[in-house]
Amino acid sequence: MICLKLFIKKILNIFIIITMKNLLLPTILLSTTFSPLLVISTSIKDEQYQKNLSENKLGIEFIKQVSLENIKNWDDSFGKYTSEDKEVIRDFVKKLIKKTTNKKEIAKIIHNWICENIKYATHNGPAPEIEPIKVLERKIAVCGGFSNLYKVMLDEADIANVILTGNSIYGAHQWNLIVLDDNEIFYSDATWGKAYFEKTIEDFSKDHKPQKMYGVSLQTKEFEYEFFHGISIKKINNLEQKVVNIPSEINGLKVTSISNHALNNESQREALANQKLTINVSSTISKIEFEPGTSLVESFNISKENKVYSDYNGILYSKDYSTLLNVPANYNKVVTIHKNTTNLDEKQSFRANNIKKIKVDENNQSFASIFSENYIYPLYDKQLQNVISIPGGASEIRLAKGSILGDFTLSQYDNLRKVILDLGINEFNSLSFNNSWISEIELPYDFPIELVNEIKKINQKIQLKVIESSKIAQELIKEKIENIKIISTKDALKLNEDWELITKKYDINFLESEYKDLIDELKKYSKSIYTTNIDEYNQIKTKTEPILKQIEEKIKAKEQEASKKDWKHILIYSSVIVLILVVAILSTMYFIKRRKNKQK
């Protein structure tokens, strides 16, 4: 029995050892060496493989459409490469390939030399180089350095080639594509060893997926195309048109992307400062890059058949409107946020100088806004508390009662000059106003003096504007705070008193209904005149003075009418009284005379 137990225990130990070796062996191999065979054996799933294969085939089809003169040699647009560097590498390549003139053999010699002589940098070793000359000198790099050196050496051998970036099974990667004179085209990776000089496209696709080609483009009259997540619009050639129709294909190849700078052509920006484009986006577009900006665009118009994007009043959204993606730089309307929107870039979405006001659909459950004809308010969360973003073109912003300012809330807006604070704003620190462009802050009467000191710490030049009769004004004067502007409130008080007198004396229902909105507005502002600002008061005063005048005229008319009625009543009453008195006198005289006659 004991022997049986020992035997079973021994078998279990052997099983555990074998299992652990099988589990640890791939990890050990990965951490100690790089094997192309390991890459192939761990290639990605079939679905991803098919995507890789499709993209790699598309890349080659794109290159077939491009003439060789449109494939650039290395220049400063790729990175640093001096004439001295070029001469050193040219001489080195000449010596390396002097035994053959066959271009494919030359390419293989260069590839194999790099594989044999350039070491892949490790975490614990020397830092990798990226510039071609330094890679050649120090002989240590990662994929970018391998590919860059491969590029310039092939250039010096007069072999057309392209740098690509994309993904391998290990993450971001860089490699090359070679174009020979007989139009033979293949991918080549100097980082992954000699076996990767010329893989079949099927084998290469097991571990490489391209995203972007560098230094190569396809020119047509309307557009310049590049390979960027498929066939992509790199540049709009005709910027004098007002409407740009993005095509769904070019020479039979599906167009699926709009590249980074296509909508932000800096080279022609000044010449076309007043040109504003409407971009009609076709159904095939699945990627639009707008990170550098959209200086050429006024509005987007997305095909209803597009499965990735939608537009709403010319603004670019995700298909379901859940994400606001881009407000064009030349957008000239009030920005209205769709009711389904839950995500947006707080710092970038509304930075354009043309954006002056933001409005939120009333059914939106994530954001809210206060829309006013006279003032610009920020974008808020649904509770109208936390400030989310501010229109980039606003020079003046008003923060509503209860607004909560976070760190640097106002710091990134170059056009902002004035901030108006309503009552109850007391949750922020000095960093909220860390913006050297802000020159004036208008304070409510209940503003804490300690927060004034916080503001002054961050910007001594800010002018503080306060109403003369307010508590904060008295405290600022007492504390001898510099750069204060006092606002007079005499007119505001008079308006308030006039209105109170009118509303107490008469019911406003006798006024025509056409005045109701203005009267309600007057009544609202008159009650809060001590907490508002002088500019707003002046606006409402100008707007309501004619109304007050008409109110006074109607009051006088009503008083005159009442006075006439009163005099009429008095005359009637007086006549009745006189008549009664006459009757009484006559009656008295009659009774007196009758009594005298009886006595006789």
Secondary structure, DSSP 8 states (H G I E B T S, - for coil): -HHHHHHHHHHHHHHHHHHHHHHHHHHHHHHH---HHHHHHT---HHHHHHHHHHHHHHHHHHHHS-GGGB----TTTS---HHHHHHHHHHHHHHTTT---HHHHHHHHHHHHHHH-EE--TTS---B-SHHHHHHH-EE-HHHHHHHHHHHHHHTT-EEEEEEEEETTEEEEEEEEE-TTS-EEEE-STT-GGGSS--HHHHTTTEEEEEEESB-EE-SSEEEEEBSSEEEEEES--S-SEEE--SEETTEEEEEE-TTTT--GGGTTTTTT--EEEEE-TT--EE--TT--TTEEEEEE-TT-SSEEEETTEEEETTSSBEEE--TT--S-EEE-TT--B--TTTTT-STT---EEE-TT-SSEE----SS----EEETTS-BEEE--TT-SEEEE-TT-B--TTTTTT-TT--EEEE-TT--B--GGGG--TT--EEE--TT--HHHHHHHHHH-TT-EEEEETTSHHHHHHHHHT-SSEEEE--HHHHHHHHHHHHHHHHS-GGGS-GGGHHHHHHHHHHHHTTTTS-HHHHHHHHHHHHHHHHHHHHHHHHHHHHHHHHHHHHHHHHHHHHHHHHHHHHHHHHHHHHHHHHHH-
